[in-house]
Amino acid sequence: MPDRTAEQLYRGLLRGPLRTQAQSKSNQWAGRSTISSGSETVVVSTTSVDSNSVILIGFQSMAGDVVGSLGNAVCVRSISPGNFFTLGTTDSQAATRDLAVMWLIVPTQ
């Protein structure tokens, strides 16, 4: 455990909240994918996913929009280690509108 926090170590360089840039590359570990209206799944290609990865999911919504109005819940349908994972609606019904899904891969080992 370090004796100092990030704020103490990088006092002059640390400005605002900590963040990172997730770019669209083959080893992408975070991103935004859209399940199109009329579709029930979207495939996310990335080499960062493994069979024991935890994938966190959240919705990107417009101001005033509530999750209950989306009409669909989203889950990870399948994982192909080192290749891709599939996000889809939990009820296997087509999305009633475009669903922008934010995702983050957390390695467990």
Summary of the structure (lengths in Angstrom):
residues: 109
radius of gyration: 17.0
end to end distance: 18.9
largest distance: 52.9
contacts: 247
relative contact order: 0.28
helix: 7%
strand: 36%
